Amino acid sequence: MKKKLVASLISVAMVATLFAGCGSTQEAAPAAEETATSAAAEEEAPVAEEAVKEDAPAAASTSEAAEEAPAEEAAAPAGFDGLKANEAYDFPIIVKSFQSTYWQAALKGMDMAADELGVTYTAQGPNSESDIADQVNMLNSAITAAPVGIGLAACDTTSVLESLQDCADKGIPVVAFDTGVADAPEGSIVCTVATDNTAAGAEAAVNMYAAIKDVIADAEGQVRIGEINQDATALNIQQRGLGFVNKMIEQLKADGKTVAVVGNEFYVNAAEGADAAEAVADVIIEVAVPAQTTVEYCSNEAQVILSKPDTIAIFGSNQTAAEGVLAADANLSLLGSDAAAGDVIGVGFDAGSTIKAAVEDGTFLGAVTQSPLMMGYYALYALTAAANGDTLEDVPTAGYWYDAANMNDDNIAPNLYD
């Protein structure tokens, strides 16, 4: 009889020293495999809880064991107490790219879990998140090797559906992390480890609105709020972008303002509650999606919005988009944290040294960070459980608002990767 794991959903609490104790063995190498071996975890691992189901088919592996375990073994997540790999599994991990340090943080989390579980993983990703075909080819190559499980952060969720059907047909469990795949074939994805992106986008809107509410109330004409989204195809970015737009609309309408949403067709059509034409709306929310997911292309879109005289605020919905907003402002010098003084209020998402510096010096009002470290950590635990024959429920991870006042707090700082 297969082991059944029982627990409740995640509640993450991390200490500031956690991040320092996790060294990554990954290097950015576009469109090429990179073998990850677990680094010694010098600090205690975070404690969290997960929900799991029952009775998935077991899988076997003949891969090599992970490197030497840390001197002081970290505690496993609640619900996975005592979990170890039945064999020395090696999991292929397909990330969206190595373009941002976000993915390096996720791999650090996997390093931690690999040490604790006695497994290894192999990470690969395309040049950029716009290189969808390259990622699909990587996924198909991984499937051909018939692994005991695959970790996948899909650049474009519709493009991987055929590959996921192959996984289901061959009995290869897939753990999706960072972004879910809404229309995944039945039996392909056994668990999704991801931020509640709708809530995270809404959190950005709530904090932005508090800073611009009085400016909107006192405006004598139209005002504009911009949003730069890395794409309109990945489920997590769709949810995050709409979470921001819909929460902003809700707040504006509660204060008696009419709203129009313009720009990218997906977000225009999916937005809820917009009630006015662009020509007559009190507030215009303009959503731009770059042709490619790069800082340069995001910067081009941001510069167009920032250059409009009625723009009072702008949101970058991931690390690349937020860095693009900052790059656009380098020549415009419009961003700041004082809307009453005429600053355009900028809000970012994710972390990285560029965004952190902008929050610290007041160029950005603040940002929302995910926990890529924990996504990677839980993804490897989930893959190991699935390969052992257990099945899992989805694992939501937290998102946090941070600004200059709280970015060094114990529950925030470990999520602010460089």
Buried (B, 14 or more C-beta within 10 A) or exposed (E): EEBEBEBEEBEBEBBBEBBEBBEBBBEBEBBEEBEBBBBBBBBBBBBBBBBBBEEBEBBEBEBEBBBEBBEEEBEBBBBBEEBEBBBBBBBBBBBBBBBBBBBBBBBBBBBBBBBBBBBBBBBBBBBBBBBBEBBBBBBEEBBEEEBBBBBBBBBBBBBBBEBBBBBBEEEBBBBBBBBBBEEBBEBBBBBBBBBBBBBBBBBBBBBBBEBBBEBBEEBEEBBBBBBBBBBBBBBBBBBBBBBBBBBBBBBBBEEEBBBBBBBBEBBBEBBEBBEBEEEEBBBBBBBBBBEBBBBEBBBBBBBBBBEEEEBBBBBBBBBBBBBBBBBBBEEEEBBBBEBEEEBBBBBBBBBBEBBBEBBEEBBBBBBBBBBBBBBBBBBBBBBBBBBBBBBBBBBBBBBBBBBBEEBEEEBBBBBBBE
